[in-house]
Amino acid sequence: MRAMTATHVSRHFSAVLDEVDRGETIVITRDGRQLAILTPVPAANGDAVTAALDDLPDDEAYWDAVEAARAEVSRSWHVV
């Protein structure tokens, strides 16, 4: 993690973004205090979603209960 002043970041924004793209986290400071953090966005390829879906029960009673709960919430909150 590196600290940079807001002035430095504004003057060298493209280079700072290149560093973040390479995995660096940048703490932006102003007047000696932390102002913001630039951090890379985690890469995702869908494997976590696929794994989570694979872990869902394959049970009709479970899904009936999910649908009943969804319908109740929809009625309670007037969600369409």
C-alpha positions in Angstrom: 0.0 0.0 0.0 1.4 3.4 -1.0 0.3 6.9 0.1 0.1 9.7 -2.4 -1.1 13.3 -2.1 -4.2 14.3 -4.0 -2.1 16.7 -6.0 0.2 14.0 -7.1 -2.7 11.7 -8.0 -4.4 14.5 -10.0 -1.2 15.3 -11.9 -0.3 11.7 -12.7 -3.7 10.0 -12.7 -3.1 7.7 -15.7 0.2 6.4 -14.1 -1.6 6.0 -10.8 -4.3 3.9 -12.5 -1.6 1.8 -14.1 -0.2 1.0 -10.6 -3.7 0.1 -9.4 -4.2 -2.1 -12.5 -1.0 -3.9 -11.5 -2.5 -4.6 -8.0 -1.2 -1.7 -6.0 -3.5 -0.1 -3.4 -3.1 3.7 -3.2 -4.0 5.8 -0.1 -4.8 9.3 -1.2 -4.0 12.0 1.3 -4.7 15.7 1.6 -3.2 18.0 4.3 -1.7 14.9 6.0 -4.9 13.0 6.4 -6.2 10.0 4.6 -8.9 11.0 2.1 -9.6 8.0 -0.1 -8.3 4.6 -1.1 -7.8 3.4 -4.7 -7.8 -0.4 -4.8 -8.0 -2.9 -7.6 -11.4 -4.5 -8.3 -11.3 -8.2 -7.5 -11.3 -10.3 -10.7 -14.2 -12.7 -11.0 -14.9 -15.3 -13.6 -18.2 -16.7 -12.3 -16.8 -19.7 -10.6 -17.9 -18.4 -7.2 -21.5 -17.9 -8.5 -21.5 -21.4 -10.1 -20.3 -22.9 -6.8 -22.9 -21.1 -4.8 -25.7 -22.3 -7.2 -24.4 -25.8 -7.1 -24.7 -25.7 -3.3 -28.4 -24.9 -3.3 -30.7 -27.7 -2.2 -32.4 -29.7 -4.9 -35.5 -30.1 -2.8 -39.0 -29.0 -4.0 -40.1 -28.3 -0.4 -37.2 -25.9 0.0 -38.1 -24.0 -3.1 -41.8 -23.9 -2.2 -40.8 -22.3 1.1 -38.6 -19.8 -0.7 -41.4 -18.9 -3.0 -43.9 -18.5 -0.1 -41.4 -16.2 1.7 -40.9 -14.2 -1.5 -44.7 -13.8 -1.9 -45.1 -12.7 1.7 -42.4 -10.1 1.4 -44.0 -8.9 -1.9 -47.4 -8.6 -0.2 -45.9 -6.9 2.9 -43.8 -4.4 0.9 -46.0 -4.1 -2.1 -43.1 -5.2 -4.3 -43.9 -6.1 -7.8 
